[in-house]
Amino acid sequence: MKFRLDQNNFNACPQYNEWIDMRYGEESKPLDISGFQPRPSFVLFSLSQDTYQAAFADFQQQFQEELKQVIFDKFPTPISYYFYRFENGYENDLQRLYFLRDTWEAIIDILHAVAVAECRFRRISLADPIAFSHFLSDKVAQRLLNIEHIINHADSQNIPLDVSQLIPIATLQLMRELNQTRNAFSHLSTQSELQAQKWIHECYEDVIDILDDLQNIKNIEILRYLGQVDVTTLRCEAFRGHSLTRTIHNIKLTVDQIRNSQQYFRQGQIIVYYNGCLFGLQPLIHYREDSSGHITKLCMFRKTHGKEPNRYIDYEVVSEGVRWEQERILFKLELDEIRALFGLGPD
């Protein structure tokens, strides 16, 4: 999203040219010179660089505001919620910085969960690119590396992955670079308001650029399976947009989709629906209902701990910032299927 103009290259920013053409079309009739209809943007570029460049700041501002609204309304809730709080719901710059960090982690958590879920769905061996211990790592950098290894491994095997459509390879490099910055401020013992402002200034544009590159994420739906209306209609709770208000709707599927994904259709399963396929996201993404049963919050995997028979998974509850412990045995079916991808026996 780092748009640049070049007075020697009309095509340096095609988005800006389209924006100028659209604005002219809304305000005036098409430019017509004896039947020839040149683009208004090209006329300005050729005859008046000052006029051509005058509205560039307005274009950038409008583009960014429209992108923010897409993230607020259409991205999966963990990303949307924290980014909305970063933009509109902070009390001070230090809190705002933490919301930016949480947005960043939510991006990686969701991409990692979807990548692993798709491998599980397609039964893609993962023994070569990563180890099972890497999959359960508590380090954000390792999850990011797992995503890259999975995409590269599938590409080398000529296996098409839907998750590859969510994240351009070039964006992974920027994410790795930004993650080094994120790690730097996460490990500082104290932060002043001035320091927080500095880190926000350094990270903000890169995070926005990444969110722009990842706009296909708006096409995925994270769902909690509740039941079925009929053989081919699911009843699910959806987690889209920044609001935590419970949203339940029906999803109509084909017979083939039902057959291919029926193993995930169990009460309370967290699944992702993308590009016509449904994958199971547990144990990397789970859920917790509040005491009233009126609000469901997604929970993101953080780490495992304990030894047999007392083994647990720690989750972080979205919007609360608190850890929630669940017995690992609850996810034995999912873990056994994932371990099989690494050539390992039951959990």
N, C-alpha and C positions, 0 to 999 in steps of 0.2 A: 504493500500500500504506500510505499515511499515514492510518490509521484514526482516526476521531474519534467521540466520543460527544456527544450533545446531549440534555440532560434534558428538553427540550421537543419532541424529534423522535425517535420510536421507530425510524424508518427511516434514521437517520443512518449506521448501520453494519449493513447487513443480514447481512454475513458473521458478525458477532458474535452476532446473534440466532439464526442458523442453528446456530452452534457451541453456544450454550446449549441450544437445543432438542435437539440431537443428544446432548449429554452427559446431559441429563435423561432422554431416551429410553433411553439405555444403562443408567442406574442405577435407573430406576423405571418403573412402568406408565404409560401415557398418562394425562395429567390429564383427568379426566372429572367434570363437574358436571351431574348429571341429563341426561346425553346431550350436553351442550355441552363441547367439548374446546378450550379456549383454548391458545394457544401459551405454554409456560412462560416464554419470554423476555418476552412482553408482560405477563404477570402480574407478573413481577419489576419490569419497567420502571414499571408503573402503581402498584404497592403499596410498593416498597422500592428506591429509587434506590441506596442504599448497597450493598445485596446485588447489585443488577443490575450495578453497576460494579466490584464486588470482584474478579472474575475476568478483567477486561479485559486486565491485563498478561500473565496466563497465556495468554490467547487470542492476543495479539500474538506472544509468544515461540513458541508452537506453530506459528502460521502461518508465521513466518519460518524456523523449522527445517525445516518441510515444503517450503517453497520452495527452500531451499538444497539439500535432497536431490534435488529435481527437477533442479536445475541440475547437480549433481554427476553424476547418473546418465543424464540424457536430453538435455541440450543438446549441440550439436556440440563435439567435443573441444577445439578451441582455446579456447572460452569455459569449458568445464567444467574443463579442466586448470588454467588460471591462477586461476580462482575457487577451486578446491579448495586450491591452494597458498596463496592469500591467507588462507583460513580455517584451514587445518590444516598447512601445510608451510613456514612461514617461520621464519627464525632470529632476525630482529630486525625492528623496525618499519620501517626503511628498505627492507629487502627486501620486506616486506609491502606497502608503498606501491607498489613497482614491479610487484608481482603485480596490484594493483588497477588500475594503469595498463594493464597487458597485457590484463586482462579487458576493460576499456573498449575498447581498440583492436580486440580480437578480435570484439567485438559489431559494431562498425562495419565491419570488414573483411568479415565474413560477409554482413551485410545488403547491403553494396555489391556484392559479388560475385554474390549471388543476383539483385539488381535488374538488373544489367547482363546477366547470363546469360539472364534471362527476356526482356529486350528483344531479345537476339540470337535466342532461340528463336522469338519471335513476330514478328521482323523489324519492330520498331517504330522509326521514324525518331527520331533523337536530335539532329538538327542544330540545332533551335531551343533546347531547354532547356540543353544543355551542349556543350562543345567536346571534341574527341578528346583534346586535351592535358589537360583536366580529368580525364578518365577514367584517365589514367596519372599523375596527380599524386602526389607523395610526401607530401602534407599530409592529415592525418586530417580536418581541418575541411572540405577540399574533397570528400572521399569522402562525408562526411555531407551536404554540400550537394547532391552528385550524387543521393543517394538521394531527397532531398526533391524535387528537380527532376523526376526520373523519375516519381515517384508523382503529383505534381501535373500533369505533362504528360499522363500516361495518363488521369488523371481528367478533364482538360479535353477530351480527345478521346473520352471515353466508352469507353475501352479497359480492360476488367477485368484487373487484374494480381494474381497470386497473392501477390506480395511485399507488397501492400497489406494483406493479412490478417495479416502478421507484425508490422507496426509501425503502431500508431494514429498518426494525424496529430498529435494532442496530445502524444504522446511525443516526436516529433521536436523540438518546441520545448524540452522539458526537456533533451534530448540536446545541443542547440546551446548551451544555457546551461551545462550541465555541462562541455562540451568547452572552454569558455573557462577554466574552473577547471583542467581537466586540462592545458591548454597552459601555464597560469601555473606550475604546479609542475614541468612537464617542462623548462622553460627556465631554472630556477634552477641556478646553477653548483654549489652545494653544498647538502646537506640534513643536518641533525642528526636524531637520534632524536626530539627534541622537536618539530621541524618536521614530521617524517613523521607523528607521532601527530596533529598538528593537521590536516594535510591529509586523513588518513584519516577523522578525525571529521567534517570538512566535506563530504567526498564520499560517504561510505559509504551513508547513507540514500538519497541520490538514485540511486546505482547500483543498490541493492536495489529501489527503486521502478521503475526502468527494466526491470530483469530480470523483475520481476513483470508489467509491462505487455507484455513480449515473450515470455510463456510459450508462445505458439504456435511459437516457434523449436524447441521440443522435438519438434515434428511433422515437422521436416525431417531428411533423412538425407544426409550427405555421404559419398560412396562413391568408391572407386577401381575402375574396371572391370578385371576380370581375364579374363573370357571368358564363354561361354554354355554351359549344360548342355544346352539344347535351344533350339528356335526362340524360345520365349517365356520362358525362364528365364535370368536373368543370374547370374553368379558374381562377387561383389564383396567388397572389403574395406570395412568400415564404420568411421567415425570418430565415435563417440558416447560420451559420458561422459568422466570425467577420466582413466581408465586408458589407458596407451599400449600395452597388450597387443594384439597383432594379433587381429582378429575378422573372420572371413570367413563369409559366408552367401549363400544363394540368394535371389533376388528374382523372384517370379512376376509377369509383366506380361501385358497383353492384346495382341492382334495390332495394334490401333490404337496403343497406347503404343510398341510396337517400331517401327512404321512412322514415327511422328512424331519419334522421337528416335534413330533408328539411326545418324545421323551422328556421335553421341558415343560409339558403342560401338566404341572402339579401345583396344588394350592400353595401360593406364596412364592413361587419361583420368580426370580428377576431375569427378564429376557430382553434382548435387543432385537428390534425389527428394522432391518435395513436392506434395501435393494432386493426385496422380495423374499428374504430369508430371515429366519428367527434362530438366534443362538442363546444359550444359557450363560448368564454372566456370573453366577455364583461359583466359587466363594469370593471372588474379587469385589463384587458389589452385592450387598445384602440390604435389608430394610429393617426399620423398627417403627412400630406404631406407638403413639402416645397413650397415656393411661386412659384417655376418653375413647380411644379408637377412632377419632375423627381426623387425625393427621398422620400420614405415613411419611417417614423421612428415610432417604437412602443413606446407606452406611458404606464407607469406602475402606477397603482392606488396608491395614497398616503393618501388622507383623503377626508372627506366630510365637508362642512360647509354651513352656512346660514340657514334661515328659510323660510317657505312658504310665498310668491311664489318665493322667490329668493334663491334657493338651488343649490349648485354646488358640483362638484367633481374635486379635484386637482389631476393632473397627473404629473409624471416626464418623460420628453422626453429622451429616450435613446440616449446617446452620447453627449447630450447638457447639462445635469445637471440643466435644468431650469424647473420651474413649469408651467403648462398649465391648465387653468381653463375651464371646460365644464359644461353646464347646466345639472343638474341631470335628468331633464325631458326627455332628449334624450335617456336615458336608462330605461325608465319606464317599458317597456315590460320585459326586463331582470330582473329588480329589483322585479317586481311583481311575476315572476316565482320563484325567490330565496326566497322572503318573504313567499311564500306558503309552502316552505320546513320547515319553522319555525312555521307554523300554524298561520301566520299573514295575514291581508288583504292587499289590493293594497297599493303601495307606495304613 
